[in-house]
Amino acid sequence: MLSLKVWVPKLAGASTCFRPGISCLFSTLKVQQCHHAAGRLTPVLSVLVQKQDKAVLGIQPSRNAGFFTNMSANELWKGVTGVSNAGRKRGRGRGAGVKRRRDLNRGQVIGVGKVNMMWPGLNAPVLRNGELVRQQSQPRDEQRESRLQAIRDQFTDQRSFKLTPLERGWSGNRLPGRSIGPPDAIDFETFDGFDTTVLELKTVFSMTATAGRTRHISCFAVTGNGAGLVGYGLGKGNTGMAAIKQCKRRAGQRLIYVERCDGHTVFHDFFTRFAAVRIFVERRPRGHGLQCHRAIREICHRVGISDLYAKVEGPTDNVQSITKAFFLGLLRQRTHQQLADEKRLHLVELRPEADNYPRLVASPGGAPVRSKEQIPADEELDFQLHIFEGKVPLKMPPKQPFYMKLPCYQTHLNKVKHLKNQEQVRVTLLAEHGEVRSFLADQYPECRAASAALWAEKRQAAEDDQEQDEM
């Protein structure tokens, strides 16, 4: 605390004047000069005067700024009416004893306070050369709106532009799921026909010994030309634009080629995993579409796969693990010729859309086909278990309709029991024997579908001859 002592020789007949926040004593010119000198040293002075011929004028500094002036009204009222968490648990701040906020501005008039003052233009008329200044209409300023808009644009954020439904990401205007164009050229090599899609954009923090907690932006994207060339990259930077630029460049530097079956799907079903993510991928016919995770769907668009089904087991929000697992599965898939050479057997395809009619896809080249005697008894010949590496996807059984529990449905099943699996049996007989026949066809020639009509005519003719003989 700074103190200032001034010797005043005469203070007889001194007068006192008070102002808000300061107490001063004006008497002679010398006292006023002392007061102004002290005001230069301290913002607020408290003057104590003793009425004597030689008195000591003690001047002590004091502050007129505190938490009452530095804090807003809402913060002050919150400190008065607020209740702590411990007090709220004990039931305080409720009932009749709660403190209410009051509007202290009610009843106040602009220009009128503790000291009555006349403010020209506020609570008193404005006079100019003895005449009262009245309202007058001025000519309209045509450039006023443009000047205001230019000033507002300088100090306000840019408005977000509206995207079309095809340009939006997975969640509205957010960047994940949106296209950011082809990668930048590298050593005069341009990426014509490529497109990049952002799969993940997030904020990451790292703790360092020198800088403490640092903040970075992480971007994960995949790029491809839709014809088999595809790659993914991860980029980090202090800003979002730096992270996006880095991940696009890395994705363009790590391109791989993925073979496709008939240019629209994978060669076979496969199982793949990375970390805790497990994916079961199944091929689908042309026109089926992509029924899979949204990250896998964007990768398929960049590769050029249009028909696929994939089921993800494990954490479905870990986009990077899902991407790496799917890329491993695409790289590890084998063509039809590789599968036939691996087993030294014919690869036959059965498609449901073709009534499961067998179609030869590939045959082993460079080595003869193994016979049944050459195949070991413990060798696994189930194609699904072979390509899924002994794992089977867990599928929920289809929900049965309500009428299957009714007694009338059992009656219906009994009536059509002789037609059960008829189509499947016909296809199997055509595949094994080339015709629809019974295992007794060698002994009884009428057990053939091709000669069924002929034997029916002969049987009818024999019955007619028997009737004529009886007559």
Secondary structure, 3 states (H helix, E strand, C coil): CCCEEEEECCCCCCEEEEECCEEEEECCHHHHHHHHHHHHHCCEEEEECCCCCCEEEEEEEECCCCHHHHCCHHHHHHHHHCCCHHHHHCCCCCCCCCCCCCCCCCCCECCECCCECCCECCCECCEECCEECCCCCCCCCCCHHHHHHHHHHHHCCCCCCCCCCCCCCCCCCCCCCCECCCCCCECCECCCCCEEEEEEEEEEEEEECCCEEEEEEEEEEEEECCCCEEEEEEEEECCHHHHHHHHHHHHHHCCEECCCECCCECCCCEEEEECCEEEEEEECCCCCCEECCHHHHHHHHHHCCCCEEEEEECCCCCHHHHHHHHHHHHHHCCCHHHHHHHHCCCEEEECHHHCCCEEEEECCCCCCCCCCCCCCCCCCCCHHHHHCCCCCCCCCCCCCCHHHHCHHHHHHHHHCHHHCCHHHHHHHHHHHHCCCECCCCCCCCCCECCCHHHHHHHHHHHHHHHHHHHC
